[in-house]
Amino acid sequence: MPLPRPQNNPRRKVLKRDFAHDLRAQPTDAERKLWARLRSKQMSQLRIRRQQTIGPYVADFYCPAAKLIVELDGGQHAEDRNVSYDAARTLWLESKGLRVIRFTNEDVLKRIDIVLEGIWRAVVESGCPLPEPPAAVRPSLKGRVG
């Protein structure tokens, strides 16, 4: 199966950027729930982006430091035409040195801790250097008398 070729058409880039923006503006319930747990570097200070354009595709979640893509699949991904599309997409992304892991929307909605553990395991397996935990915060002396 031939891999899709990214196109250097400026109009296509604008359309893809706008499409990613629309996806961010209207997340599914599962995307919203997972994003609430990943945003603002909540997972070991790792930056994770949502609806990130990569080549001809838009990834649900992307951690550049770990070169990790997290995809959430609804019921439509079980249909034959979508299974082959997802396989070709994964093959293309992996050919660029990225790792793709998939979870179902149901997994996120009902078993979020297992999903987070799976993402963490993939980050650790990536060999990505993990940031040091923040140092203890000193209390402020501002406003003290004495």
Beta strands, then each sheet from edge to edge (+ up, - down):
strand 1: 49-54
strand 2: 57-63
strand 3: 68-73
strand 4: 99-104
sheet 1: 1+ 2- 3+ 4+
end
